[in-house]
Amino acid sequence: MKTENTSKATKKEWIGLAVIALPCLLYAMDLTVLYLAAPQLSADLNPTPSQQLWIMDIYGFLVAGFLVIMGNLGDRIGRRKLLLYGAAAFGVASVLAAFSPSSEILILTRAILGITAATLAPSTLSLIRNMFLDPEERTFAIGIWGMSFSLGGAIGPLVGGVLLEYFWWGSVFLMSVPVMVLLLIVGPKLLPEFKDPNAGKMDLPSAVLSLISVLSIIYGLKQIAENGWGMIQILTILAGLLVGAIFIKRQTTLADPMIDLELFKLPAFSAAVAGNTMTIFVALGTFLFISQYLQLVLGLSPLEAGLWTLPGAVGNVIGSLTIPIVVRYMRPLYVMLSGLLLLAIGMFLYTQIHSENGIWMIIFGSLIMSLGICAVVILGTDIIVSSAPPERAGAAASISETAAEFGGVLGIAVLGSIGVAIFKSRINSIDLPGLTPQQFESSHNTLASAVAVAKELPEPSKQILLSTARGAFTDSLHFVSLLSVGISIVLAFTIFYLLKDKKEAKAVIEPAELEKSTG
């Protein structure tokens, strides 16, 4: 029986881990940092509403679309080579974005940033798969890797706020350049090269089908999140699913497929993918409500709201460092189930949010939730990457990241739509006299539009509308949070049912069992 080499990592590998964590942090920062710069950017470039939307969204949109392609490309040309090429292109695109003279150029450079950023996550995660052969060390390394993304997302608005205090909007892009230069200098010395020695040429039709499928589904979900349900959105998603089915069918006919469908026959792999997807679904879907609650109900500035979400980042740091230790003494299945229980408890605290205790419920809820999310995502990612042969680690890493991307946009679209429906039903049941037909219609769409309308009203009507709209939004937050509690519990029972008797569920601590189960 083939067993995995479990030799301990050296100092070189640990320093290499620190090096590859930095671009991951910047990758996540670029997803959030631009929101604070939007007012300055709009004043300087004067984008149309459609252009402004694309400036914000196209980065994450293309990251999701190219993950599978880049993961497979790394397996073929080498993960280090892809990472360094991607880092160089990311740095150049960052400079071009910082000095963009028009909205069109900024959209183009943001698109290039998204494509090059798609090289970072699968390359770094697959490198970890090969650099850390000892299962316990690999779990810890994946925890650090995941923590870098969490920290990047948390500190992005804070760093952006500081830069925008003293520099122009383009400065938020330039902060990535020194890190990418450092990676290009030390990466060849600290990071080993790995690739599949027997990989054939990438199947171009499969790459095109994958790109069209992912982009269509993500685009449709984003449109639902922004504009609600409509025939165009539904048809776009259905078209993406149809192309995805064609893509999957084609993989069964290829000698060297982009995605090894046999992996999904492993209960551990399928459960880990489902666990990661739905955990991110719940987490990002509810975070959409929390960010609005802080700013539109409690009246905090974006920077203040960002500061109050830092306890969640602290929980991510604690979880990333402690989960790899806990899993040495407890079966990964039970750690993941405990994580889902913590996620449900954190969501339940959100159902208790009221005007007088909102901040405290958010602090405790986000802290508890982040610990639970770490338990599920770190171990789920470890199982996914460990399930694949080392030469296919890039493709497995891309599946993990694509599942997370889908979970995020699906959570925002579905939970966001449910929240809007609850908000409208609640506010429609209350009479609001003194509003023009246009004001009435606008105030009944979203909390943000209601707050905007309230600013135009005299004092008594203003307070009535604000109180009503904020109460309706809080009701929608409670409903979505309670729904998320139920999703977390159902997910826990599902994972337990799938993995309770499966040896490969122990892959993160007993990889030899997985080798045996996969032949």
N, C-alpha and C positions, 0 to 999 in steps of 0.2 A: 504493500500500500504506500502511495506517495504521501509524504508528510511535508509540512511547511517548515522551512528554516526558521528557528526561533532565536537566533543569535541576537544579543543585545545591541542596541544602537550605540554609536560612539559619540564623542563630543561634536564631531563634524556634522552628524545628522541632526543633533539638537540645535546647533547654530543655524543649520540649513532650514530647520522648521521656523525659527524666528524670522529668517529672511523671506520665506514664502508666505508667512502670515501677514506681512506688511502690504503687499498688493491686494490681498483679500480684504483687508481693512479699508483700503482706498476704494475697492470695487463697491463695497457697501455704502461708503460715504457718498459716492457719486450718485447713488439712488435717491438720497435725501437732501444733499447739500444745496441743490439748486432752488429749492422751494423758498428759502429765505431771500435768495437773490432775485426772485421774480419781479418785485417792484422796480428795482434799479434797472434790471434788464429790459423791462417793458418801457421804461422812460427813455432808455438809450436807443433801443432798436425798433421800438414801436411795432411789435408784431400784431397781426390780426388775432382774434380769439382762437381760430383754428391753428395758426402757427404757434401760439403760446402753448396750446395743448400738446402739439407734437414735440416742441422743445422739451417739455417735461417728461413725456411718455416714451419717446422713441428709444431712449437708452435701454430701459428695462425690457421694452418690447423686443428689441433685436437680441439682447442677451438671451432671453428665453428661446428665441427661434434658432440660435446658432449653437446652443449647448451640446446637443447630440452630435452635430457635425464636428465641432471642435474636439469633443472627447474621442471620437473615432480617429480624427486626424492626428491627435497626439499619440495614439497607439501605433500609428503607422510611421510617422516621421520622427518620433521621439518626444516625450513629455517635456523634457528640459528645453529642447529646441523650440517647441511650440510656445512654452511659457516665455522664453526670452524674446522671441519674435513678437509675441503679443504684447509684452511689456514695452518694447521699443515703439511699436505702433501706437499703443495707448498713450505714451508720453508725447509723441508727436501730435496726435489728435488733440490732446489736452491743451497744448500750446496754441494750436489752430483755433480751438473752441474759445480760448481766453481772449483772443484778438479778433473774433468774428466781426466783420463789419456790417452784417445784415442778418436778419432772421433766417433766411434761406441757408446761408453758410453755417449758421449755428446748428440748424436742424441736421445738415449734412455731417458736421463734425461730431455731433452727439450720436448720430447713427454709426459712424466709424468707431466711436468710443464703445458703443454697445457691442459691436461685432468683435472688437479686440478684447473687451472685458470677458466675453464668453470663453476665451482661451484660459482665463485665470483659474476659475473654480475647478473644472475637471483636471487641468494639468497639475495644480497643486495637490488636490486630493489623491490623484493616482500616484503622484510622487511619494506621498506619505505612505500609501499602500506598499510601495517597494522599499522605502527607506527604513521603515519600522516593521521588522519581521516578527518581533515578539508581540503577541496579541495584547498584553497589558499595556505595553508602551505605545502600540498603535492606537488603542482606545484613548489614551491620554493625549496623544498627538492630534487625533481628530477633535478632541475636546478643545484644544488650543486653537486649532484651525477654525472650528465653529465659533469660538469666542471672538476671533478677530472680525468675523462678519457682524456679530451682535454689537461689538464696540463701535465698529465703523458706522452702523446705522444709528447708534445712540449719539455719538459725538459729532456726526456730520453737521447737524443744525447748529451745534454749539461752536464748532470751529468756524463754520461759515459765518455765524453771527459776529465773531471776533474779527475775521478778515474784512467783512463788509463795513465794520466800524471805521476802518482806516484805508481801505483800498476799493477799487472798482469791482463790479460784479465778476469780471473775468478772473479775479484772483482765486476764486474758489476752485478753478480748474488747475491752476499752476501748482497747487500744493502736492499734486501727485507726481510731478516731474522729478524732484530729487529722489523720491523713493524708487521710481522706475530706473533711474540712473544707477542707484546703489545696487539694485537687483541685477542689472546688466554687468556690473563690475564684479560682484562677488558670486553671482549665480553659477558661472562656469566652474568656479573653484570649489564651491560647497555643495552643489546639487549634482547628483549622479544622473546619467542618462539612461532611460529605459524605453523600450519600444518592443512591439511584437515582431520577433524575427521572421515569423512565417506569414505575416499579414500580406494579403493581396492588395490590389488597388481598390480605393474606395469606389463603391458603386454610385456613380453620379445620379442616376434616376432616383435612387433611394435618398440621397442627400437632398434633392429638390423636393421630393414628396414629403420628407420630414420637415423641411423648412416651411412649405406651404401649409401643412397640417397644423403645426404649432402656431404659426403666425395667425392663421385664420381663427383658430379657437381662442387664442389670447386676445386678438383684436375684438372679436365678438363679445367676450366677457368684459373687456374694458369699456366697450360701448354701453353695455348693460349697466355697468357701475356708474357711468357718467350720465347717461340719458334715459335709463330705464329699458324695459323690455319692448321690442319692436320686431317686425317681420324681418327687416334687414339683418339685425343682430342674430336672430334665430337661424336664418338661412346661412349666415356666415359660419356659425358654429357647426351646423349640420354639414356644410361643405368641408370644413376642416376635419370633422369626424370621418367623413367618407374617404377623403384623401388619406387619413391616418389608417383606415382599414386596408386601403390599397397598399400602403407602405408596409404594414404588418404582413399582409399576404405575400408581398415580394420577398420579405426576409426569409420566409420558409423555403424559398427556391434558390437562395444564394449559398455558395460554399463558404463565403466569408461575410456574413450579414453585419449590418451596423449595430443591431441589437440582438443579443442572444436570447431568443424567446424561451429557450429551455430553462433559463434562470427563474422565470416566473412560475415554473412547476414546483420550485422549492417553496414550501410554506413560509420559511423564515424570510426569504427574499421578498415575496409578495406582501407579507404582513408588514415588513419594514417599510416598503414603498408606500403602502396604504397608511401606515402610522405616521410617517413623515408628512405625507400630503395633507391628511386631515388635521394634523396638529397645527401645521402652518395655516390651513384654512381657518381654523377657529381663532388662532392668535392674531393674524393680520385683519381678519374680518371684524373682530371686536376692537382692535387698536384704532380702526377708522372712527369708531364711535367715541373712544376715550379721548382722542386728540381733539375732536369737535367739542366734546363736553368741557374740556379744560379751557378752550378758547371762547366758545360761544355761550356756554352756560355760566361758567365761573368768570369769564371776561379776562382771562390771562393773555399776555402777548405770546407770539410763537416761541420766543426764546424762553419765557417763563414756563410755558407748557412743556418745552423740551427738558427743562431742568426737573420738572416733576415726574418725568418718565425715566429719570436716571436710576431709581430703585430697581426697575426691571433690568437695566444693564448690569447693575451690581449683582442681581440674582443670576444673570447669565455667566458672569465671571465665577461666582461661587459654584454654580452647577457644573461649569466646564472643568473646574479643578477637582471637584469632589466626586462626580459621577464615575470617572475612571477608577477611583479608589473603591467606591462602594461595590462596583461590579466584580471586584476581585473576591468578594465574600458572599455575593448574592447572585443567583441566576439572572442573566440579562432580562428574561421574560418578566420576572417579578419587579425588577427595577423599572422597566418600561410601564408596567401596570401601576406602580406607585407614582410614576410621573404623570400618568393620565388622571390619577386620583387627585394629585396636586393641581393639575390644570382645571379639573372640575371645581375644586374648592376655591381657586382664585376667581373663576367665572362666577361662582355663587356669591362671592363678596361683591362683585360688580352689580348683582341684582339688589344689593342693599344700599346702593348709592343714593343719597339724597343731598339736598343743597347744603345741609349743615355738616355732613360727614364725607363729602365727595372726595376730597383730597386724600383722607386717611384710607378710605376703601380702595382707592386707586393705588396708593403706595403699597398696602399689604397685598392686595389682589395681584398686582403686577409682579411683586417680588415672589410670591408663591407660584404664580403661573410660570415665571421664567425658569424656576427650578424644575418644574414638571416638563416644560418644553425641552430643556437640556437633556433630561433623562431619555425622552423619546427620540429626539433628533440625533443626538450623539450616538446612541447605541444603534438606532435604525440605520444611520449612515455607515457605521462600522460594519454592520451585517451586510448591507448592500455591497460595499466595496470588497469585503472579504469573501463574498459569495462567488465573485468572478475570478477566473484564473488571473495571475499577475499580469500576463500580457494583454488582458482585456480590461484592466482596471480603469482606463480612461473612459471606455464606453459605459462601464458600470457607474462611474462617478457622474457622468453626464445624465444618466437616468435619475440618479439621486437629486441632482440640482434641478432638472426639468420638472420632476415631481413637486419639488418645493415651490418652483415658480407657478405651476398650475394651481397648487394649493392656495397660494397667496392671492392670485387674481380671481380665482373662483370664490374664495371667502369674501373678498371685497365686493364682488358682483352679487353673489347670492344673499349674504347677510346684509349687505348694504341695501339691496332692493327690498328685503323683508322689513328692515328698519324704516325705510321711506314709506312703505305701505302702512305700517303701524302709526308713524307720525301723522300721515294724512288722515287716517281714520279717526285718530284722537282729536286732531285740531278741527276737523270738519264737524265734530259733534258739539262745538262751542260757538255761540254767536259772538261775532266781533263787529259791533256797529262802528260806523264812521269811516269805513274803508271804501275807496273807489273800487270798481270791478277789477281793474288791473292790479291794485295793491292786494285785494283779496286773493286773487289767483296766485300771485307771486308768493305771498306769505304762507300759502298752503302747500308749497312745493317742498321746501327743505328748511331746516333751522337757519342756515346761512341767509337764505332769501328773506325769511321772516325778520331776522335781526336787521337786515338792510332796510326793509320797509318800515320797521319800528323807528328808525332814525329820522324818518320823514314826518312822523306823527307828533301832535302835541302831547304833553306829559301824561294826562290820564290814559289816553288810548295807547300811548307808547308802552306804559308799564303793563297794561292788560295784555297786549299782544306778546310782549317779551315773556311774561309769566306763563301765558298759555302755551306758547311755542316751546319754551324750555321744559315745561312739564310734559308736553307731548313727546319731546325728544328723549327725556329721561325715561318715560314709559317704553319707548322703542329700545333704548339701551337695556332696560331690565328684561324685555322679552328676548332680545337677541342673546343676551348673556345666559338666560335660562335655557334657551335652545342649545347653546354651546355646551352647557353642563350635560344635557342629554346626549349630544353628539360624543362628548368625551367618554361618557359611561358606556355607550353602545360600542365605541371603538375599543375600549378596554375589554369588553366581553368578546368581541370579535377576535382580537389578537390572542386572548387567552385560549379561545376555542381552536384557533389555527395552530398554536405553538405549544400547547400544554404537553403533548406527547412526542414532540419532534426534537430529535437530537441536534439537527442543524440549527435550532434556535440558540444553541450554545456557541455559535460560531466565533463570537468575539473572545471567548476564553478557551475554546477547544476546537481550533481550526481543523485539526486532523479529522474530526467527525464530518465536517463539511466536505473535505476532500473525498472521504469514503462515500458520502451520499451522492456526490456528483460524478464519481468514477474517476 
